[in-house]
Amino acid sequence: MTLNGLILSSFTGRGVAAILVALAGASSQAAGAEGLPPAPVAAPAVHAVNATQATMLAATRAGARIVAVGDHGIVLLSDDGGKSHRQSKSVPLDATLTSVTFADGKQGWAAGHWGAILHTEDGGETWSQQRGDIKQDRPLFAIHFFDATHGVAVGLWSLVLVTEDGGKAWQTVEMPIPEGAKKADLNLLGLFVDDKGRLFAAAERGMVLRSDDRGSHWAYLPTGYKGSFWTGLVAADGAILAAGLRGSLYRSTDYGRTWSRIDTQSKSSITDLARAGSQIVGVGLDGLILRSADNGASFKAEVRDDHASLTALAFNAAGQPVLYSRQGVVLPDDKAK
């Protein structure tokens, strides 16, 4: 994948932090850049007839509804299992959204560039802004809410925010310095939880982080890998998976103490993982789709005929994966020809 010169010096090798900027068509805010991306527009995201073709960067379920977010504040909703999508009625910010989470069928949050955090109380139909910082583009890459009050958002250079009041106020967490480093400056690129509420962050430099207290304190879990992890999940049997650059996927069955590399039969970067029961599906660049029926111990790889740059997926209520890409909503392969 060509990033058209958008990965500048301080983003080199930093995985999805640069990829997200490139996918969104924004300029990097790294040292040496000529300027920041355009400041977010404090007005509803433009309603476009081709909204379903916009770059989508994250997707999740809100009850039976699928909610996907992406470029220019576009939020897409599907109430028929992904067969069709429509744009949200109102989004107050024209900025790239990188992550979305729901505590239930109504209460949801999205995060993105310029440190923006948006909130919805009606399943994604309308959104209000809870946080933003137009003085610096320090993007948030992932957000997760445990319930309607407790949430965590993470982003560039070890930025971690926590809330205990549903996002009305956010507090910055001072992160510990990783062993052998001079400061805490890892890009934190994905969030996922296990069934006991333990929170994990996928990060660069082959690192996974774990918090047992909803984001207030963190421990580093080195995997032995040196590249960036963009995504992860906890399988039904408790195994932890982290995936990212060049088809890299690592698995731990002892809460992150030791890790083994899983062969994905691919060098295409993995952008998202999701599961329904024991079924795990991963997607990636170059049309990569990974499937596992054994809690991530092994995967079968396939490549879509259109080689679409897949960026996100969510399972519908029927347990079928709905895919998203740089070009928006992805049709099933047999309909894309």
Phi, psi and omega in degrees: 000132178268130183258009171054039174075010184275347176271105182265183194306310186281357174259353185305125178075010185262022166062226191295338176304316178281319181301316181297319177298317181293316180299324181280350180077021181263159176278145178291146176259019180289166178302134181097348178288150182288333181184171179282161171300159179306136180299147181298146180269121182280065179206159180306138176305142183296135173278124185236143180293335180254030182302327181288355177256003179285154176299123176252136186244348179200154179208151178204180177256142170235091191067232177275346183281145171258134179237126179235145182230157180187220189298146174056032178070017180284129175239124180252140180239140174228126179250011179232035175074021178098000180291325177218157181225153173222159182277147175303153181293321185207125172233124191279004188217129174267079179214155181295128176256129188251346186204152179212143181214148177230138176275334178201196183289347184243315187275117180217164181219146174231149181226161180184210183295159183060025179063024185286138170230125180246155183228142174231145177243004183229038175072021176100001179293313179228151185227151173234155182268130177257331185207152174182155180218098184277359178281334178211141177268083175256087191293152169264134183256342182205148177217143178215135173245131178281326179204195185286353181240326187259120181217163180222138173230142182226159182193218189293136174054054175060028175288121177229127178238142177230151177223148177236012181226035177074016177098003177295325176224140179237135178248140179275131179266130175279116186275145176292155179278129178297150179302131179086357180256164179265339179202166177272102183221025177289141169282125181260117199249343180204153177233142176204158186231160171257181186284356176258005178085006175289135185255136180237146175238129173276133187222177177279177181058032177065026185255141168241137178249151180228138175232130179260003182228042174061038170096359182282327179224147187225150172237145179269137180238087180294139183256347186095349177272153182250350182269191184265137169263131182258338188204168177189173173198168174249124183288170183298333179268006178094355178293140180261132178240139174225136187219157180181236190304139171051041176073014183286132178215125182240150185225138177231136178248009181230043176062028174095004179289318178228154184225150173232145179276134179258131181285118179260000182056030183207151172252007178279135184294139182266125186256338182201147173232144176210158179220154172227106186066231179271356179277127177239134177233136174238152176230161181199187179291163178065023178079017183290132171230128179246141179226137177226137176244009182232042176061031175086007177291332177208156181226148169254133183254143171220160180234128178296148180299329182272356179052037181298144176280092185283136187238338185198160173207159173213143175278136174279180184296339179271003179082019179256137181284135174250128190252151178225160188209184174300334180260015175096214182296136183257126175283153172305149188306323183288342178263349183273351183282000000 
